[in-house]
Amino acid sequence: MGAFAAYTIIGLGLGGIFSLAALGIVLIYRTTGVLNFAHGAMGMFSTFVAWQVFYGWSHPFWPTWLSTLLAVLAGLIFAAIMGLTLEFAVFRWVRTREPVVKAVITIGVLLALQSAASLIWKNNQYHLPIYLAPQQATFQLAGVPIGANYIVIVVMALGLAFGLGAFLRYTSFGRAMRAVSDSPTSASLWGVPVNKVSAVSWMLGSLVAALAGILITPFINFDTTSLTLLIIDALAAALIGGLVSLPLTVLGGFVLGLLETYPTIWIQSLGFPRLVALLVIIAVLIVRNPRGFAVVAK
């Protein structure tokens, strides 16, 4: 029973990270219509920037919390600049193109970021994780010790989900983002700053990707490939929410985290969690659009 509770805690922590990453995908898709396959690579590159600051540039006499704060801020600032740059230099000019064209461009961005990161930080070389909370800090729940890092992850996932939902629903800029997602042309005719909305969406999406990448480093063999593959889990959770619903996306992330964690009690395979995520993606596609999936399968 203790082992089951421990795996449940791990699964919820992992699910919180999937939820965060998926929220970035949904946010960009809802406001710009771009299914961003480079989401994982954007989070990966920003995470390595944070890692470089934490382990490479921090002063040895600084307290750990200050090094962590500076590292996270560096990763998030870099992520925001990267999202703004991609929107301004690439996606602003293909806004009216077909969704497939924009999706293919994001794959090109993924490959470029992956290649650059491999040159700078070396591919398939594991790195030390980044902890937002001290490893020594633990709490007891039903006799099972819970690391403070897990609590931080779950709280941040839920807080961001409710925060983004409230932002989109109750603020004027959030309503403008929803208007652009419905029809960019009509929104521009009503005076909505479409370019500004798109830029902010890419910045926020990139920020969320960076945060998810930083949080997942204690869970995985931390390298450029494993972080980029976070897109598979994030996409599965986003599809559960239909690429629209933030609450369902968060719920999907937590469910996926548990589905990937419980089988590892009996199956010790590094590739098994990815298989679970792929099966979830296929199942969601079949349930949501069985006729379209059948056509693709042929």
PLY file of the C-alpha trace (Angstrom):
ply
format ascii 1.0
element vertex 298
property float x
property float y
property float z
element edge 297
property int vertex1
property int vertex2
end_header
0.00 0.00 0.00
2.88 2.33 0.82
4.47 1.66 -2.58
1.17 2.38 -4.35
0.81 5.69 -2.48
4.40 6.63 -3.34
3.83 5.91 -7.04
0.59 7.92 -6.89
2.50 10.93 -5.57
5.13 10.55 -8.28
2.41 10.21 -10.93
0.62 13.35 -9.75
3.88 15.31 -9.80
4.65 14.08 -13.30
1.06 14.78 -14.36
1.36 18.34 -13.11
4.34 18.86 -15.41
2.45 17.36 -18.36
-0.44 19.70 -17.58
1.86 22.74 -17.57
3.45 21.78 -20.89
0.03 21.07 -22.43
-1.33 24.43 -21.30
1.31 26.14 -23.43
0.28 24.11 -26.49
-3.41 24.90 -25.94
-2.75 28.60 -25.36
-0.82 29.02 -28.61
-3.29 26.90 -30.58
-6.35 28.72 -29.24
-5.03 32.17 -30.12
-2.94 31.59 -33.26
-4.17 28.31 -34.72
-0.63 26.87 -34.71
-0.15 23.33 -33.41
3.34 23.86 -32.06
5.39 20.66 -32.40
8.46 22.66 -31.30
6.96 23.21 -27.86
9.14 20.56 -26.20
12.29 21.83 -27.92
11.55 25.40 -26.82
11.18 24.22 -23.24
14.35 22.12 -23.58
16.52 25.01 -24.79
15.21 27.37 -22.09
15.78 24.71 -19.44
19.39 24.33 -20.51
19.84 28.08 -20.25
18.58 27.86 -16.65
20.86 24.85 -16.03
23.86 26.76 -17.39
23.19 29.67 -15.04
22.63 27.39 -12.02
25.62 25.08 -12.44
27.96 27.17 -14.54
27.63 30.82 -13.63
26.37 30.91 -10.04
28.83 32.07 -7.41
29.83 29.25 -5.00
29.17 31.48 -1.97
25.62 32.34 -3.02
22.81 30.59 -1.13
21.11 27.82 -3.12
17.78 29.61 -3.24
19.38 32.66 -4.88
21.13 30.52 -7.50
17.85 28.72 -8.20
15.93 32.00 -8.49
18.46 33.51 -10.89
18.55 30.32 -12.97
14.77 30.10 -13.28
14.49 33.80 -14.12
17.17 33.43 -16.79
15.36 30.46 -18.33
11.99 32.22 -18.30
13.36 35.48 -19.72
15.13 33.58 -22.48
11.90 31.64 -23.18
9.86 34.84 -23.48
12.41 36.39 -25.85
12.53 33.20 -27.91
8.73 33.04 -28.20
8.55 36.71 -29.22
11.34 36.25 -31.78
9.72 33.19 -33.35
6.37 34.95 -33.63
7.82 38.12 -35.10
10.37 36.52 -37.44
8.46 33.43 -38.57
4.84 32.86 -37.64
3.55 36.39 -38.16
4.29 36.02 -41.88
2.50 32.68 -42.31
-0.60 33.54 -40.29
-2.94 33.05 -43.27
-1.30 29.86 -44.50
-2.83 26.42 -44.08
-2.52 24.78 -40.63
-0.41 21.97 -42.11
2.13 24.49 -43.41
2.43 26.14 -40.01
2.76 22.77 -38.29
5.57 21.76 -40.65
7.38 25.03 -39.88
7.24 24.21 -36.15
8.92 20.87 -36.92
11.71 22.82 -38.64
12.04 25.00 -35.52
12.20 21.83 -33.41
15.06 20.42 -35.48
16.96 23.71 -35.40
16.69 24.05 -31.61
17.57 20.38 -31.09
20.67 20.66 -33.28
21.83 23.88 -31.62
21.37 22.45 -28.13
23.26 19.27 -29.07
26.20 21.35 -30.29
26.29 23.52 -27.15
25.49 21.01 -24.39
26.17 17.69 -26.13
23.50 15.15 -26.98
22.87 12.05 -24.85
24.95 13.46 -22.02
23.04 13.51 -18.75
23.04 16.64 -16.61
22.22 17.39 -12.99
18.58 18.33 -12.31
17.25 21.65 -11.06
15.12 21.60 -7.89
12.76 24.46 -7.14
12.37 23.25 -3.54
15.09 21.81 -1.29
15.47 18.05 -1.61
15.64 17.71 2.16
12.19 19.27 2.62
9.60 16.50 2.95
6.11 16.04 4.32
4.35 12.93 5.57
1.06 11.81 4.00
-0.38 8.48 5.17
3.09 7.47 6.28
4.63 8.25 2.88
7.25 11.02 2.62
6.42 13.62 -0.03
9.14 15.87 -1.39
8.36 19.57 -1.38
9.25 19.60 -5.07
6.18 17.46 -5.86
3.91 19.83 -3.96
5.35 22.83 -5.80
4.69 21.13 -9.16
1.05 20.24 -8.41
0.27 23.69 -6.95
1.88 25.47 -9.92
-0.01 23.33 -12.44
-3.37 23.99 -10.80
-2.57 27.66 -10.17
-1.56 28.28 -13.78
-4.62 26.48 -15.11
-7.02 28.56 -13.03
-4.96 31.71 -13.60
-4.92 31.33 -17.39
-8.61 30.49 -17.41
-9.45 33.60 -15.37
-7.14 35.72 -17.53
-8.84 34.60 -20.75
-12.34 34.99 -19.35
-12.24 38.12 -17.21
-9.57 40.45 -18.60
-9.91 42.67 -21.66
-6.71 41.31 -23.18
-7.87 37.76 -22.50
-11.13 38.47 -24.32
-9.09 39.92 -27.18
-7.10 36.66 -27.33
-10.33 34.67 -27.50
-11.64 36.95 -30.25
-8.48 36.41 -32.29
-8.80 32.65 -31.85
-12.34 32.77 -33.24
-11.50 34.94 -36.28
-8.33 37.03 -36.67
-9.84 38.98 -39.58
-13.02 39.92 -37.72
-11.02 40.75 -34.59
-8.78 43.14 -36.53
-11.84 44.87 -37.99
-13.07 45.47 -34.45
-9.77 47.08 -33.50
-8.20 44.12 -31.70
-4.37 44.28 -31.95
-3.90 40.89 -33.59
-0.10 41.17 -33.83
0.20 42.04 -30.15
-2.13 39.21 -29.13
-0.17 36.71 -31.19
3.15 37.88 -29.74
1.91 37.65 -26.16
0.49 34.17 -26.84
3.83 32.91 -28.09
5.64 34.48 -25.15
3.28 32.92 -22.61
3.36 29.55 -24.36
7.16 29.57 -24.38
7.26 30.58 -20.70
5.03 27.66 -19.74
7.17 25.27 -21.80
10.31 26.49 -20.02
8.72 26.07 -16.61
7.60 22.53 -17.44
11.09 21.68 -18.69
12.74 22.96 -15.50
10.30 21.09 -13.28
10.68 17.74 -15.06
14.49 17.55 -14.76
14.40 15.58 -11.46
12.11 12.95 -13.04
14.10 11.97 -16.12
17.56 11.34 -17.49
18.09 15.01 -18.20
19.45 15.57 -21.73
18.46 17.39 -24.89
16.50 14.46 -26.34
14.45 13.54 -23.26
13.33 17.13 -22.74
12.36 17.55 -26.39
10.24 14.39 -26.21
8.11 16.11 -23.56
6.03 17.23 -26.56
4.55 13.71 -26.82
3.14 13.77 -23.29
2.07 17.40 -23.57
0.28 16.77 -26.86
-1.55 13.77 -25.38
-2.84 15.89 -22.49
-3.74 18.77 -24.84
-5.71 16.44 -27.10
-7.67 15.15 -24.11
-8.78 18.75 -23.64
-9.60 19.03 -27.34
-6.88 21.71 -27.73
-9.44 24.12 -26.27
-10.43 23.32 -22.68
-7.89 24.32 -20.04
-9.55 22.36 -17.18
-9.78 19.17 -19.27
-6.18 19.66 -20.37
-5.01 19.83 -16.75
-7.12 16.80 -15.85
-5.71 14.95 -18.84
-2.17 15.76 -17.73
-2.72 14.34 -14.25
-4.45 11.21 -15.61
-1.60 10.67 -18.09
0.96 11.04 -15.31
-0.74 8.29 -13.32
-1.15 6.05 -16.39
2.56 6.33 -17.12
3.65 5.82 -13.50
1.56 2.89 -12.22
2.78 0.33 -14.81
6.40 1.03 -13.84
5.71 -0.88 -10.62
5.88 -4.04 -12.76
7.41 -2.90 -16.08
10.90 -1.38 -15.89
11.36 0.13 -19.33
12.48 3.64 -20.24
10.37 3.61 -23.39
7.13 2.37 -21.84
5.83 5.81 -20.68
6.20 7.15 -24.24
4.22 4.15 -25.49
1.44 4.99 -23.04
1.36 8.59 -24.26
1.20 7.49 -27.91
-1.64 5.06 -27.13
-3.52 7.86 -25.39
-3.08 10.11 -28.45
-4.40 7.38 -30.77
-7.33 6.61 -28.47
-8.33 10.28 -28.21
-8.14 10.71 -31.99
-10.30 7.63 -32.53
-12.91 8.73 -29.97
-13.07 12.35 -31.17
-12.98 11.68 -34.91
-13.21 7.98 -35.79
-13.99 8.58 -39.48
-11.07 10.98 -39.94
-8.70 8.64 -38.15
-9.79 5.77 -40.37
-9.02 7.81 -43.47
-5.55 8.69 -42.15
-4.87 5.09 -41.20
-5.52 3.96 -44.78
0 1
1 2
2 3
3 4
4 5
5 6
6 7
7 8
8 9
9 10
10 11
11 12
12 13
13 14
14 15
15 16
16 17
17 18
18 19
19 20
20 21
21 22
22 23
23 24
24 25
25 26
26 27
27 28
28 29
29 30
30 31
31 32
32 33
33 34
34 35
35 36
36 37
37 38
38 39
39 40
40 41
41 42
42 43
43 44
44 45
45 46
46 47
47 48
48 49
49 50
50 51
51 52
52 53
53 54
54 55
55 56
56 57
57 58
58 59
59 60
60 61
61 62
62 63
63 64
64 65
65 66
66 67
67 68
68 69
69 70
70 71
71 72
72 73
73 74
74 75
75 76
76 77
77 78
78 79
79 80
80 81
81 82
82 83
83 84
84 85
85 86
86 87
87 88
88 89
89 90
90 91
91 92
92 93
93 94
94 95
95 96
96 97
97 98
98 99
99 100
100 101
101 102
102 103
103 104
104 105
105 106
106 107
107 108
108 109
109 110
110 111
111 112
112 113
113 114
114 115
115 116
116 117
117 118
118 119
119 120
120 121
121 122
122 123
123 124
124 125
125 126
126 127
127 128
128 129
129 130
130 131
131 132
132 133
133 134
134 135
135 136
136 137
137 138
138 139
139 140
140 141
141 142
142 143
143 144
144 145
145 146
146 147
147 148
148 149
149 150
150 151
151 152
152 153
153 154
154 155
155 156
156 157
157 158
158 159
159 160
160 161
161 162
162 163
163 164
164 165
165 166
166 167
167 168
168 169
169 170
170 171
171 172
172 173
173 174
174 175
175 176
176 177
177 178
178 179
179 180
180 181
181 182
182 183
183 184
184 185
185 186
186 187
187 188
188 189
189 190
190 191
191 192
192 193
193 194
194 195
195 196
196 197
197 198
198 199
199 200
200 201
201 202
202 203
203 204
204 205
205 206
206 207
207 208
208 209
209 210
210 211
211 212
212 213
213 214
214 215
215 216
216 217
217 218
218 219
219 220
220 221
221 222
222 223
223 224
224 225
225 226
226 227
227 228
228 229
229 230
230 231
231 232
232 233
233 234
234 235
235 236
236 237
237 238
238 239
239 240
240 241
241 242
242 243
243 244
244 245
245 246
246 247
247 248
248 249
249 250
250 251
251 252
252 253
253 254
254 255
255 256
256 257
257 258
258 259
259 260
260 261
261 262
262 263
263 264
264 265
265 266
266 267
267 268
268 269
269 270
270 271
271 272
272 273
273 274
274 275
275 276
276 277
277 278
278 279
279 280
280 281
281 282
282 283
283 284
284 285
285 286
286 287
287 288
288 289
289 290
290 291
291 292
292 293
293 294
294 295
295 296
296 297
